[in-house]
Amino acid sequence: PIVKSLESMQLTGYISRANLESVLRSKVTEMDDSTACFFTADRPFPRNAPYLDFNPWLDQSPIQIVETTPLNRVIDTFRALRLRYVLVVRNGALVGITTKRDILRRIHTFRGVHRYAPAGADQGGRRA
């Protein structure tokens, strides 16, 4: 997730880890610790200094849910849109991210299913 500032946590967009790594790998020889990084085009780029422009990889409308969204609606959203993640917000400010894996763990917790228990085993991991 990309936010305007750590103070406001106002969500600007999302860039996948794979895209970030790809851009950084391709530009690593041109960068140093002072290289400016831009995620939006709302200010001018420096003229005589190296910079990285991540704007082409920024999803400015990532799927978001409010933190009070019921779990069944979150599950329906993941299924309907075939999502791997959603950003969780409160009044437009990022408060977290939840993934498909997080949701599946929660479902299994509610059902009392242990991930590593063999099929047909009871909750103690013993075969019935």
KEDREN-126303 format. One record per residue (C-alpha): residue number from 0; residue in three letters; x, y, z. Coordinates in Angstrom, 1 decimal, m for minus. Example, Ala and Ser with C-alpha at 12.3 -4.5 7.8 and 13.67 -1.06 7.14 Angstrom:
<sites>
- 0:ALA:12.3:m4.5:7.8 $
- 1:SER:13.7:m1.1:7.1 $
</sites>
This chain:
<sites>
- 0:PRO:0.0:0.0:0.0 $
- 1:ILE:1.1:3.6:m0.7 $
- 2:VAL:0.0:6.3:1.7 $
- 3:LYS:0.5:10.1:1.5 $
- 4:SER:2.2:10.2:4.9 $
- 5:LEU:2.7:8.1:8.0 $
- 6:GLU:0.8:10.7:10.0 $
- 7:SER:m2.4:10.7:7.9 $
- 8:MET:m2.1:7.2:6.4 $
- 9:GLN:m4.4:8.4:3.6 $
- 10:LEU:m4.4:5.7:1.0 $
- 11:THR:m2.9:6.8:m2.4 $
- 12:GLY:m2.8:3.4:m4.1 $
- 13:TYR:m1.2:0.0:m4.2 $
- 14:ILE:1.9:m1.4:m5.9 $
- 15:SER:2.6:m5.1:m5.7 $
- 16:ARG:5.8:m6.4:m4.2 $
- 17:ALA:6.7:m8.0:m7.5 $
- 18:ASN:6.4:m4.7:m9.4 $
- 19:LEU:8.4:m2.9:m6.8 $
- 20:GLU:11.2:m5.5:m6.9 $
- 21:SER:11.2:m5.5:m10.7 $
- 22:VAL:11.6:m1.7:m10.9 $
- 23:LEU:14.3:m1.6:m8.3 $
- 24:ARG:16.2:m4.5:m9.9 $
- 25:SER:16.2:m2.7:m13.3 $
- 26:LYS:17.4:0.6:m11.8 $
- 27:VAL:19.8:m0.5:m9.1 $
- 28:THR:22.9:0.7:m10.9 $
- 29:GLU:21.4:4.3:m11.2 $
- 30:MET:20.4:4.6:m7.5 $
- 31:ASP:22.0:5.6:m4.3 $
- 32:ASP:20.6:6.4:m0.8 $
- 33:SER:19.5:9.9:m1.9 $
- 34:THR:17.5:8.8:m5.0 $
- 35:ALA:14.0:10.4:m4.8 $
- 36:CYS:11.1:8.0:m5.4 $
- 37:PHE:7.8:9.3:m6.8 $
- 38:PHE:4.5:7.4:m6.6 $
- 39:THR:2.2:10.0:m8.1 $
- 40:ALA:2.7:12.7:m10.7 $
- 41:ASP:1.3:15.5:m8.6 $
- 42:ARG:4.6:17.3:m8.3 $
- 43:PRO:7.4:18.0:m10.8 $
- 44:PHE:10.3:15.5:m11.1 $
- 45:PRO:13.8:16.7:m10.4 $
- 46:ARG:15.7:17.9:m13.4 $
- 47:ASN:19.3:17.2:m12.6 $
- 48:ALA:19.0:14.4:m10.1 $
- 49:PRO:18.2:10.7:m10.5 $
- 50:TYR:14.8:9.6:m9.4 $
- 51:LEU:12.5:6.6:m9.7 $
- 52:ASP:8.9:7.1:m11.0 $
- 53:PHE:6.6:4.3:m9.7 $
- 54:ASN:3.5:6.0:m11.0 $
- 55:PRO:3.0:3.7:m14.0 $
- 56:TRP:2.8:0.7:m11.6 $
- 57:LEU:0.5:2.4:m9.1 $
- 58:ASP:m3.1:1.0:m8.8 $
- 59:GLN:m4.9:4.2:m7.8 $
- 60:SER:m8.2:2.3:m7.1 $
- 61:PRO:m7.3:m0.8:m5.1 $
- 62:ILE:m10.1:m2.8:m3.6 $
- 63:GLN:m10.9:m1.5:m0.1 $
- 64:ILE:m13.1:m2.5:2.7 $
- 65:VAL:m13.9:m0.7:5.9 $
- 66:GLU:m12.7:m2.3:9.1 $
- 67:THR:m16.3:m3.0:10.3 $
- 68:THR:m17.2:m5.1:7.2 $
- 69:PRO:m18.8:m8.4:8.3 $
- 70:LEU:m16.6:m11.4:7.6 $
- 71:ASN:m19.3:m13.1:5.4 $
- 72:ARG:m19.3:m10.0:3.1 $
- 73:VAL:m15.5:m10.0:3.0 $
- 74:ILE:m15.6:m13.7:2.0 $
- 75:ASP:m18.2:m13.0:m0.7 $
- 76:THR:m16.0:m10.2:m2.1 $
- 77:PHE:m12.9:m12.4:m2.2 $
- 78:ARG:m14.9:m15.1:m4.0 $
- 79:ALA:m16.8:m12.8:m6.4 $
- 80:LEU:m13.7:m10.8:m7.5 $
- 81:ARG:m11.2:m13.6:m7.1 $
- 82:LEU:m9.0:m11.4:m4.9 $
- 83:ARG:m5.7:m12.2:m3.2 $
- 84:TYR:m5.8:m9.2:m0.9 $
- 85:VAL:m7.9:m6.2:0.1 $
- 86:LEU:m6.9:m3.0:1.9 $
- 87:VAL:m8.7:m2.2:5.1 $
- 88:VAL:m9.5:1.5:5.7 $
- 89:ARG:m11.1:3.7:8.4 $
- 90:ASN:m12.3:7.1:7.0 $
- 91:GLY:m10.0:6.7:4.0 $
- 92:ALA:m6.9:6.0:6.2 $
- 93:LEU:m5.2:2.7:5.8 $
- 94:VAL:m5.4:0.5:8.9 $
- 95:GLY:m4.3:m2.8:7.4 $
- 96:ILE:m4.3:m5.3:4.6 $
- 97:THR:m6.0:m8.7:4.6 $
- 98:THR:m5.2:m11.6:2.3 $
- 99:LYS:m7.0:m14.6:1.0 $
- 100:ARG:m4.8:m16.7:3.3 $
- 101:ASP:m5.8:m14.6:6.3 $
- 102:ILE:m9.5:m15.2:5.5 $
- 103:LEU:m9.0:m19.0:5.0 $
- 104:ARG:m7.2:m19.2:8.4 $
- 105:ARG:m10.1:m17.4:10.0 $
- 106:ILE:m12.7:m19.7:8.5 $
- 107:HIS:m10.7:m22.7:9.7 $
- 108:THR:m10.5:m21.2:13.2 $
- 109:PHE:m14.2:m20.7:13.3 $
- 110:ARG:m14.8:m24.3:12.1 $
- 111:GLY:m12.3:m25.7:14.6 $
- 112:VAL:m10.2:m27.2:11.8 $
- 113:HIS:m6.5:m27.6:12.3 $
- 114:ARG:m4.4:m27.1:9.3 $
- 115:TYR:m1.9:m29.8:10.0 $
- 116:ALA:m4.3:m32.4:11.3 $
- 117:PRO:m4.6:m35.5:9.0 $
- 118:ALA:m7.9:m35.9:7.1 $
- 119:GLY:m10.4:m37.7:9.3 $
- 120:ALA:m8.5:m36.7:12.5 $
- 121:ASP:m10.2:m35.2:15.5 $
- 122:GLN:m9.1:m31.9:16.9 $
- 123:GLY:m6.3:m33.5:18.9 $
- 124:GLY:m4.8:m34.8:15.7 $
- 125:ARG:m5.8:m38.4:16.4 $
- 126:ARG:m7.6:m40.5:13.9 $
- 127:ALA:m11.2:m41.1:14.7 $
</sites>
